[in-house]
Amino acid sequence: MAYISPTKEQALDSLLSTGWSKWRAKAMLELFEVFATNQAAVVSPDGEQLLGSPLTTLTDFIARNKTAFV
């Protein structure tokens, strides 16, 4: 079975049908659009600037702490 993305109207109707207020449902659709267009896929330098050292990638963190996960 293939995934079919609902239209904005279908998503809005779905949220409203579950009791969401109209303003909250529209705000959620705006957030969905941010993620769908990769606007949230930004790597910020803030962490390194705050800590004063390079950040650890998730892959490196898991590799170094593997025993805590298995």
N, C-alpha and C positions, 0 to 999 in steps of 0.2 A: 504494500500500500504506500503510495507516495504522499508526502506532506503537501498540502495546499494552503498557502498563507491566506488568511481571511482578508477581505478588503477593510479599509479603515471604517467604513460604515458598519460592516458586520462586527468588527471588534467593538465599536462603540455600542451597538445594539446589545451585544453580549454582556458588556460590563454594566450597562444600564439595567438589563433584565435581572441582574443579580443584586440590584439595590444600590449600586454606586451612584453618587450624585453626579450630575452632568459635568460640573467643573472638574471633579476629580478624574472622571473617565477621560475627558479631553486632555487633561494634563498627562495621564498615563500614555495616551496615544502619542503625545509629543515626545515623551521619553522613549517609547518604542521606536520612533523615527530617528532619534539620536543614535540608538544602537544599530538600527538597520542601515544607516548611512556611514557607519564607522566613525562618527564624530567623537565617540568615547574612547577610540583606540589611540590615545595619545600617551606617550611616555613622558612624564614630567620630571624635570631635574630636581624637584623640590626635596625628595628624600635624601639624595646625595648632598645637597646643599645644607640641609638640616643636620645630618649626621657627620658631615665632613669626610665621608669615605664612600667608596662605591657600594651600591646595593647588591644584594645577593639575588640571583635569579631563582625562581621556584625549582627549576631542574637541579641546580647546584645545591640548594638547601635540602632537597629530598635525598640527593646522593650522599650528602654528608651525614644525614640523620636517618638513613634507611632503616636502621634497627628499631627506631621508634615507631615505624609504620608497619612492620611485618612481625 
